[in-house]
């Protein structure tokens, strides 16, 4: 990079650092752990994994990297809003495992209408654990979401046959039952759930989960964040989700997990622009053996990374995020 170009780039990154990081941090993450850190340099912003926020139920860090991949897409979208193309180095240094990506400002190019819609949807995009509104998804939305996944190196596979859904639901329910009896899993969930008066800006607040574990017909079993405490504030009932899907990647390594996270956030932001939200079901995918069974039973052409159920919702209560100052590497 020539000196004349480097000076404006450095100034933009310095002036816009809080905005870029705050936008990236609107990404979804497992248990709202927000397991990311950022380092703002003269010519680039680096995305680092915060391994202190890795779940015990995620020994390889797959869910952590999916979460960080989602933050990477948010950072890319923020760069686009400044009128530049982001230049991405994924896993740029094999000797630094925590360093996941390096993002530079590329050529100037105005933000598109679709990118602007996704950016505007970020403040109200949320993981949906309550009842959906009745009605089908908007016409043409699902093919658009599938295009989003493909553009990020992943694939969104609809589970639209009753037999396939029943197989998936059966596996998911068996995993939920097993983990509900696991003291370590319950302790971890308790540690990341928040009561109504908790001021924490991470974890799952009481307004974002229901009391109890009952689920509606057509709904995959959700993780029990309430644990019998009666804290959950979401109402029960309502119609089933409008669609069930699996986000997959062709391979199953660290780069694929980051791609899955970028695809996930992109399609969720796209959907939120139409007031369509997703419940995310990662619990059944935490065990490699169950992931293999889901891939086999559903005849998936790749590794399952996230289970989603999509539906309409007309109200939202966004989940808090940590401020940029807490997310910056020295």
TIFITOR-89987 format. One line per 3 residues: their letters; for each residue x, y, z of C-alpha. Coordinates in pm, whole numbers. Example, Ala and Ser with C-alpha at 12.3 -4.5 7.8 and 13.67 -1.06 7.14 Angstrom:
! TIFITOR-89987
AS) 1230/-450/780 ~ 1367/-106/714
***
This chain:
! TIFITOR-89987
XXX) 0/0/0 ~ 146/337/-100 ~ 201/605/163
XXX) -67/836/16 ~ -332/562/37 ~ -213/438/375
XXX) -273/768/555 ~ -645/796/467 ~ -696/427/551
XXX) -534/468/891 ~ -743/777/964 ~ -1068/605/863
XXX) -997/302/1081 ~ -902/522/1377 ~ -1206/748/1341
XXX) -1455/468/1275 ~ -1316/196/1504 ~ -1599/214/1759
XXX) -1864/204/1487 ~ -1700/-84/1301 ~ -1661/-294/1618
XXX) -2008/-213/1753 ~ -2162/-319/1420 ~ -1959/-640/1411
XXX) -2062/-716/1769 ~ -2431/-725/1676 ~ -2363/-1075/1542
XXX) -2533/-1382/1690 ~ -2320/-1603/1915 ~ -2378/-1925/2104
XXX) -2534/-1839/2444 ~ -2465/-1474/2352 ~ -2109/-1534/2472
XXX) -1974/-1273/2226 ~ -1642/-1464/2202 ~ -1454/-1210/1991
XXX) -1186/-947/2027 ~ -1066/-686/1779 ~ -733/-518/1724
XXX) -736/-196/1526 ~ -410/-138/1341 ~ -293/129/1103
XXX) -397/-62/792 ~ -637/-334/913 ~ -871/-459/1184
XXX) -794/-804/1317 ~ -1058/-1042/1451 ~ -938/-1264/1737
XXX) -1113/-1545/1921 ~ -1171/-1487/2292 ~ -1098/-1840/2410
XXX) -1194/-1752/2767 ~ -1553/-1746/2642 ~ -1543/-2087/2478
XXX) -1805/-2327/2612 ~ -1701/-2651/2779 ~ -1954/-2826/2555
XXX) -1760/-2692/2254 ~ -1417/-2856/2302 ~ -1293/-2800/1945
XXX) -1420/-2443/1933 ~ -1654/-2509/1640 ~ -1937/-2300/1782
XXX) -1692/-2032/1891 ~ -1561/-1999/1535 ~ -1912/-1996/1388
XXX) -1991/-1710/1626 ~ -1673/-1525/1528 ~ -1750/-1584/1161
XXX) -2082/-1407/1218 ~ -1894/-1113/1370 ~ -1666/-1110/1066
XXX) -1964/-1069/835 ~ -2089/-782/1054 ~ -1749/-617/1025
XXX) -1755/-660/648 ~ -2100/-504/632 ~ -1982/-209/841
XXX) -1691/-155/601 ~ -1935/-159/308 ~ -2142/112/479
XXX) -1834/336/468 ~ -1824/294/92 ~ -1536/46/60
XXX) -1499/-317/-37 ~ -1349/-522/249 ~ -1037/-723/173
XXX) -1034/-1036/390 ~ -748/-1262/497 ~ -898/-1567/664
XXX) -674/-1744/918 ~ -376/-1533/805 ~ -113/-1675/1043
XXX) -111/-2050/1128 ~ 117/-1971/1422 ~ -152/-1753/1582
XXX) -458/-1971/1630 ~ -657/-1694/1798 ~ -613/-1465/1498
XXX) -907/-1553/1275 ~ -916/-1281/1013 ~ -762/-955/901
XXX) -985/-698/729 ~ -853/-409/520 ~ -1027/-135/328
XXX) -1025/-215/-42 ~ -1147/-19/-341 ~ -1415/245/-300
XXX) -1764/122/-396 ~ -2104/250/-279 ~ -2310/24/-57
XXX) -2590/-160/-239 ~ -2960/-143/-159 ~ -2958/-501/-25
XXX) -2653/-435/194 ~ -2820/-121/329 ~ -3131/-322/417
XXX) -2922/-579/604 ~ -2737/-306/792 ~ -3063/-142/894
XXX) -3196/-479/1017 ~ -2904/-546/1253 ~ -3046/-351/1552
XXX) -3364/-563/1560 ~ -3223/-896/1440 ~ -3233/-1146/1724
XXX) -3242/-1518/1795 ~ -3610/-1599/1833 ~ -3716/-1835/2114
XXX) -4079/-1727/2152 ~ -4391/-1782/1944 ~ -4392/-1690/1578
XXX) -4669/-1499/1404 ~ -4896/-1695/1169 ~ -4839/-1698/798
XXX) -4587/-1819/540 ~ -4253/-1660/470 ~ -4252/-1380/210
XXX) -4245/-1505/-149 ~ -3894/-1542/-279 ~ -3727/-1506/59
XXX) -3606/-1865/96 ~ -3426/-1871/-243 ~ -3268/-1541/-144
XXX) -3144/-1688/184 ~ -3008/-1990/0 ~ -2821/-1754/-233
XXX) -2677/-1578/73 ~ -2543/-1907/206 ~ -2390/-2005/-128
XXX) -2224/-1665/-163 ~ -2043/-1732/166 ~ -1930/-2085/82
XXX) -2211/-2269/262 ~ -2551/-2415/173 ~ -2894/-2378/331
XXX) -3087/-2706/298 ~ -3462/-2699/359 ~ -3611/-2987/560
XXX) -3947/-2988/387 ~ -4040/-3356/404 ~ -4226/-3491/707
XXX) -4014/-3804/738 ~ -3688/-3608/733 ~ -3822/-3362/989
XXX) -3931/-3640/1224 ~ -3585/-3796/1207 ~ -3426/-3461/1287
XXX) -3670/-3386/1568 ~ -3616/-3730/1720 ~ -3239/-3688/1728
XXX) -3269/-3335/1865 ~ -3504/-3445/2141 ~ -3277/-3733/2245
XXX) -2981/-3495/2271 ~ -3180/-3243/2472 ~ -3293/-3512/2716
XXX) -2938/-3641/2760 ~ -2790/-3295/2815 ~ -3068/-3199/3054
XXX) -2941/-3481/3277 ~ -2577/-3373/3248 ~ -2475/-3160/3550
XXX) -2187/-2997/3359 ~ -2413/-2897/3070 ~ -2676/-2760/3308
XXX) -2416/-2562/3501 ~ -2286/-2405/3181 ~ -2634/-2305/3068
XXX) -2705/-2160/3413 ~ -2383/-1960/3397 ~ -2487/-1793/3071
XXX) -2854/-1724/3156 ~ -2954/-1400/3326 ~ -3240/-1314/3560
XXX) -3459/-1008/3489 ~ -3255/-774/3712 ~ -2910/-879/3593
XXX) -2729/-584/3425 ~ -2489/-811/3235 ~ -2442/-725/2869
XXX) -2374/-1083/2763 ~ -2551/-1416/2813 ~ -2922/-1487/2757
XXX) -3152/-1243/2941 ~ -3480/-1359/3088 ~ -3679/-1170/2824
XXX) -3517/-1391/2556 ~ -3620/-1735/2683 ~ -3944/-1896/2802
XXX) -4007/-2058/3137 ~ -4011/-2436/3100 ~ -3919/-2659/2809
XXX) -4254/-2728/2641 ~ -4239/-2683/2266 ~ -4508/-2652/2003
XXX) -4578/-2908/1729 ~ -4336/-2854/1444 ~ -4086/-2681/1672
XXX) -3751/-2841/1745 ~ -3677/-2870/2118 ~ -3506/-2560/2254
XXX) -3230/-2544/2508 ~ -3365/-2503/2862 ~ -3221/-2172/2983
XXX) -3481/-2149/3261 ~ -3382/-2470/3443 ~ -3698/-2470/3650
XXX) -3637/-2126/3802 ~ -3944/-1959/3649 ~ -3736/-1670/3519
XXX) -3822/-1685/3150 ~ -4045/-1403/3029 ~ -4130/-1520/2677
XXX) -4491/-1634/2625 ~ -4579/-1987/2525 ~ -4807/-2103/2246
XXX) -4837/-1969/1896 ~ -4816/-2131/1554 ~ -4522/-2348/1447
XXX) -4227/-2210/1251 ~ -4279/-2156/880 ~ -3964/-2341/770
XXX) -3689/-2568/903 ~ -3342/-2573/750 ~ -2987/-2689/806
XXX) -2685/-2474/727 ~ -2406/-2698/596 ~ -2052/-2665/465
XXX) -1876/-2897/224 ~ -1583/-2956/460 ~ -1558/-2933/836
XXX) -1247/-2741/940 ~ -1176/-2406/1103 ~ -1215/-2209/779
XXX) -1547/-2384/713 ~ -1676/-2289/1058 ~ -1587/-1926/990
XXX) -1763/-1945/654 ~ -2069/-2095/821 ~ -2080/-1804/1065
XXX) -2058/-1548/785 ~ -2332/-1726/592 ~ -2549/-1748/904
XXX) -2529/-1378/985 ~ -2580/-1276/625 ~ -2899/-1478/582
XXX) -3031/-1379/926 ~ -2979/-1010/851 ~ -3147/-1056/513
XXX) -3443/-1231/676 ~ -3473/-971/953 ~ -3520/-705/685
XXX) -3855/-875/617 ~ -3928/-929/990 ~ -3847/-1295/961
XXX) -3641/-1439/1245 ~ -3485/-1772/1331 ~ -3463/-1995/1632
XXX) -3114/-2148/1626 ~ -3065/-2504/1747 ~ -2699/-2581/1812
XXX) -2749/-2827/2098 ~ -2797/-3136/1874 ~ -2475/-3057/1687
XXX) -2240/-3041/1984 ~ -2160/-3413/1969 ~ -1971/-3537/1663
XXX) -2161/-3867/1664 ~ -2499/-3690/1649 ~ -2376/-3455/1378
XXX) -2276/-3762/1176 ~ -2618/-3920/1232 ~ -2799/-3605/1124
XXX) -2587/-3587/812 ~ -2655/-3953/734 ~ -3027/-3959/815
XXX) -3100/-3642/618 ~ -2864/-3736/332 ~ -2692/-3398/359
XXX) -2420/-3321/103 ~ -2200/-3161/367 ~ -2133/-3113/738
XXX) -2426/-2969/940 ~ -2326/-2655/1128 ~ -2652/-2491/1245
XXX) -3018/-2596/1260 ~ -3265/-2313/1199 ~ -3638/-2264/1218
XXX) -3772/-1951/1051 ~ -4092/-1758/1099 ~ -4253/-1416/1110
XXX) -4249/-1199/1422 ~ -4365/-840/1458 ~ -4211/-743/1790
XXX) -3857/-770/1915 ~ -3652/-708/2227 ~ -3288/-689/2129
XXX) -3021/-857/2339 ~ -2755/-635/2494 ~ -2400/-628/2364
XXX) -2074/-534/2531 ~ -1938/-191/2432 ~ -1649/-164/2184
XXX) -1402/-62/2454 ~ -1440/-406/2615 ~ -1379/-584/2286
XXX) -1051/-422/2181 ~ -719/-602/2204 ~ -435/-383/2333
***
